[in-house]
Amino acid sequence: MEIWINPACSKCRGAVKLLDAEGAEYTVRRYLEDPPTEEELRTVLERLGLEPWDITRTQEAEAKELGLKSWPEEPAWRDRWIAALAGHPRLIQRPIITADDGSAVVGRSEEAVRDALSR
């Protein structure tokens, strides 16, 4: 299991605390310091069953600078969204937990983290 975190994020800290309390074995990836590649993002999106716009933090300054809210959320634009996330990792929703069964969740709630633990 791996968890992508921003240590400054309260949701990330809460997810790590819950994983620790449950004795989970996991690795931490500080994705702002070690950004995922476009290929890693494609893999995680497949595991999540989501599209890149579903995990994009559109309120971030970078999103506003890029004009993401005006980008179409359609397959023809998918690669452009992924490139934006890879180039501006602050835009990636967090935390993302990749479970041992090959799935993944966005662990913003205790229920989502527990879901990842159960897989």
Buried (B, 14 or more C-beta within 10 A) or exposed (E): BBBBBBEEBEBBBBBBEBBEEEEBEBEBBBBBEEBBEBEBBBBBBEBBEBBBBEBBBBEBEBBEEBEBEEBEEEEEBBEEBBEBBBEBBBBBBBBBBBBEEEBBBBBBEEEBBBBBBEB
